[in-house]
């Protein structure tokens, strides 16, 4: 406030002093929102950042936001221009403030805007954008609100379009939902209006820079040492394994760990909707489904890829997730010489996984009797591994069940390992239990000898068995 204005405020009889408007040039959306709320943007760093970003847009023009705005050439041009603009800036700034401005503007132009810092944070496992000004993250299994936001809806849409264009996907009113991935393999889902009623929504499930190993899962309590040895023997012994669980329970991580046990001299074909698996073997062929194009044609489904994979001479087929009629083709692959195949599906318990597979087979429109479908499941699947995200935010394996065959018209299961919920919770609200053997030995244990694998009896010593289900 000027001196004359302060004097006028202290003198009730004095006429009000009206400041002449000053042309400040283009004003960002963030600045407009602050002013509409009566908040002054007084932070010098913020003011400089907004000004530098406007100047950068003036100098580089539409190159910044074109579909081809990526690559090392653009990176170097942006960083060089930013350095020059900072050097010409009249406002005195500390070295740390200059570095912060360059980082913020670079994130917005070349990266993912305000969420770029969250994607760099190793403690953040998932980023959830509910709207341009409402962002949540998951840390250590718990949700918390982030202190960053986009400038406006247009800013958020620009970031979504950039992510999609890099993997050849698109999102608009005609196709308002999209699955994509970041260069590091992190899974991305975006939903825009009119499907998303409160503005665009963006969900990013991050992948670790280095994939989690079985030792990591044992340290986290997801698995026990006994169950890790058992699962290794199952994979080496070419048992067909289904990993079931809810959203965000760690199915893909578990599939990565299981696939690490596959011998390096076997040919593996992976099939996914969005490439996420991080197999370490050399002899791997990766396939990815494709949605329809702008003309509504060109769809390549998971089922198409499973069928094609059978012609590629695979030793094992790994399907990232079965969610439709591809379940029938997967079961047939398991039953026709591709033992040791792995897949995941959504289910709350091993028994539910059996029912879900039945439903997905029926989705294909095949007029098959339920008994025939269940016979296929009983013959194809050997082990069902149930993973869950518990109330304390931890991800645990809660069941390892063997499919033992048919009893009358029902697929019979027996639990080999179960999580001990009866151990209760500690003072911090975390479960104290672990995955314990039930005492039952799998029926296929002796069949593994042909692959040079033995199941030590000590793996299955533990609590009394609960019997067959």
Beta strands, then each sheet from edge to edge (+ up, - down):
strand 1: 124-131
strand 2: 134-139
strand 3: 142-145
strand 4: 177-181
strand 5: 187-191
strand 6: 201-205
strand 7: 241-245
strand 8: 268-272
strand 9: 284-288
strand 10: 316-319
strand 11: 342-346
strand 12: 383-389
strand 13: 395-407
strand 14: 410-419
strand 15: 435-437
sheet 1: 3+ 2- 1+ 6- 5+ 4-
sheet 2: 9+ 8+ 10+ 11+ 7+ 12+ 13- 14+ 15-
end
